[in-house]
Amino acid sequence: MRLRYASTDMKLQPLDAGFSIERTYRLHGATEGATSFKAGDLIEVTLHVNNTRERRFVAVTDPI
């Protein structure tokens, strides 16, 4: 998925187009997720991608 524009409305309703992506962050080696980090922390990012049907030519990138 690629964002080609930015909406001025920040309260958008979720769009169901057959994909669901969940992202969690945690400090390297930790067992619990976290929401804040310090500069220099090593962070593990986990992406869970669910799909409702077979698809071809799909790429998921997660830039930090």
Backbone as JSON, one array per atom type, in Angstrom:
{
  "sequence": "MRLRYASTDMKLQPLDAGFSIERTYRLHGATEGATSFKAGDLIEVTLHVNNTRERRFVAVTDPI",
  "N": [[0.85, -1.15, 0.0], [0.51, 2.25, -0.66], [0.79, 5.58, 0.25], [-0.44, 8.18, -1.48], [-1.24, 10.71, -1.18], [-2.01, 13.14, 1.33], [-4.59, 13.36, 3.59], [-6.54, 16.11, 4.73], [-8.33, 15.78, 6.69], [-8.21, 14.43, 9.79], [-9.67, 12.56, 11.15], [-10.5, 10.03, 9.99], [-12.64, 7.38, 8.94], [-12.17, 3.85, 9.38], [-11.16, 1.88, 6.58], [-12.31, -0.9, 4.9], [-10.74, -2.91, 2.88], [-10.09, -5.49, 2.47], [-7.63, -6.03, 3.61], [-5.89, -6.23, 6.7], [-3.78, -4.72, 8.96], [-1.63, -4.97, 11.64], [0.5, -3.43, 13.93], [3.16, -3.79, 16.2], [5.38, -2.64, 18.75], [8.41, -3.22, 20.53], [11.01, -3.19, 23.0], [14.21, -4.5, 22.2], [14.52, -7.86, 23.03], [12.68, -7.69, 25.09], [9.56, -8.79, 26.59], [7.11, -7.61, 26.66], [5.03, -5.26, 24.91], [5.72, -1.84, 23.92], [5.34, 1.77, 24.05], [6.87, 4.04, 24.07], [10.2, 5.2, 23.55], [13.78, 5.55, 23.96], [16.38, 7.55, 22.47], [18.58, 5.69, 20.5], [17.74, 3.19, 21.39], [17.23, -0.25, 20.65], [14.78, -1.51, 18.67], [12.21, -3.88, 18.25], [10.04, -4.6, 15.67], [6.88, -5.82, 14.95], [4.84, -7.01, 12.44], [1.58, -7.89, 11.69], [-0.17, -9.22, 9.16], [-3.23, -9.57, 7.72], [-5.35, -11.09, 5.33], [-8.1, -11.23, 3.12], [-8.45, -12.74, 0.83], [-6.83, -14.56, -1.88], [-4.05, -12.91, -3.2], [-1.99, -11.21, -5.59], [1.21, -9.82, -6.33], [1.73, -8.08, -4.11], [3.22, -5.87, -1.87], [4.54, -5.1, 1.26], [5.69, -2.48, 3.12], [7.34, -1.01, 5.89], [8.31, 1.76, 6.9], [10.19, 3.43, 9.41]],
  "CA": [[0.0, 0.0, 0.0], [1.32, 3.45, -0.74], [0.02, 6.8, 0.42], [-0.08, 9.1, -2.55], [-1.64, 12.04, -0.78], [-2.33, 13.22, 2.75], [-5.89, 13.97, 3.81], [-6.57, 17.15, 5.75], [-9.23, 15.29, 7.74], [-7.46, 13.48, 10.59], [-10.59, 11.63, 11.79], [-11.05, 9.19, 8.94], [-13.18, 6.09, 9.33], [-11.39, 2.76, 8.81], [-11.59, 1.39, 5.28], [-12.12, -2.34, 4.77], [-10.47, -3.29, 1.49], [-9.61, -6.85, 2.47], [-6.38, -6.16, 4.35], [-5.8, -5.65, 8.03], [-2.38, -4.72, 9.37], [-1.44, -4.58, 13.04], [1.93, -3.23, 14.18], [3.53, -3.66, 17.61], [6.78, -2.3, 19.01], [8.94, -3.56, 21.85], [12.46, -3.12, 23.12], [14.86, -5.76, 21.85], [14.65, -8.79, 24.14], [11.57, -7.55, 26.04], [8.4, -9.63, 26.28], [5.93, -6.74, 26.6], [5.06, -4.16, 23.95], [6.0, -0.52, 24.49], [4.88, 2.89, 23.22], [7.85, 5.13, 24.06], [11.57, 4.7, 23.51], [14.84, 6.56, 24.03], [17.29, 7.55, 21.33], [19.57, 4.63, 20.56], [17.14, 1.91, 21.74], [17.01, -1.2, 19.58], [13.34, -1.79, 18.72], [11.68, -4.94, 17.4], [8.73, -4.26, 15.11], [6.17, -7.0, 14.46], [3.69, -6.71, 11.6], [0.64, -8.98, 11.43], [-0.94, -8.85, 7.97], [-4.32, -10.49, 7.41], [-5.84, -10.89, 3.99], [-9.36, -11.96, 2.98], [-8.44, -13.61, -0.35], [-5.53, -14.67, -2.52], [-3.65, -11.71, -3.95], [-0.68, -11.28, -6.24], [1.93, -8.56, -6.47], [1.53, -7.24, -2.93], [4.42, -5.6, -1.09], [4.27, -4.33, 2.48], [6.88, -1.86, 3.69], [7.04, -0.31, 7.13], [9.4, 2.66, 7.27], [10.04, 4.07, 10.74]],
  "C": [[0.9, 1.22, 0.0], [0.4, 4.65, -0.6], [0.48, 7.78, -0.62], [-0.49, 10.53, -2.23], [-1.93, 12.01, 0.72], [-3.65, 13.96, 2.9], [-5.78, 15.06, 4.88], [-7.48, 16.76, 6.9], [-8.52, 14.2, 8.51], [-8.36, 12.45, 11.28], [-11.3, 10.78, 10.73], [-11.59, 7.9, 9.52], [-12.31, 4.99, 8.71], [-12.0, 2.29, 7.49], [-11.3, -0.1, 5.2], [-11.98, -2.67, 3.3], [-9.87, -4.68, 1.43], [-8.3, -7.09, 3.18], [-6.59, -5.62, 5.76], [-4.36, -5.8, 8.47], [-2.31, -4.21, 10.8], [0.06, -4.51, 13.29], [2.15, -3.1, 15.68], [5.02, -3.39, 17.71], [7.17, -2.81, 20.38], [10.45, -3.4, 21.82], [13.05, -4.48, 22.81], [15.04, -6.64, 23.09], [13.53, -8.71, 25.16], [10.42, -8.46, 25.63], [7.13, -8.81, 26.13], [6.11, -5.68, 25.53], [5.32, -2.84, 24.66], [5.52, 0.56, 23.52], [5.84, 4.06, 23.22], [9.25, 4.52, 24.18], [12.53, 5.86, 23.63], [15.7, 6.47, 22.77], [18.33, 6.46, 21.53], [19.02, 3.26, 20.95], [17.0, 1.04, 20.49], [15.58, -1.7, 19.71], [13.0, -2.93, 17.77], [10.28, -4.54, 16.96], [8.12, -5.54, 14.56], [4.95, -6.54, 13.67], [2.86, -7.98, 11.43], [-0.25, -8.52, 10.28], [-1.97, -9.95, 7.72], [-4.93, -10.09, 6.08], [-7.1, -11.75, 3.81], [-9.41, -12.89, 1.76], [-7.04, -13.67, -0.93], [-5.25, -13.41, -3.33], [-2.27, -11.93, -4.54], [-0.09, -9.88, -6.31], [1.63, -7.59, -5.33], [2.85, -7.09, -2.21], [4.03, -4.74, 0.1], [5.6, -3.8, 2.98], [6.46, -1.09, 4.92], [8.21, 0.59, 7.52], [9.15, 3.28, 8.65], [10.41, 5.53, 10.59]]
}
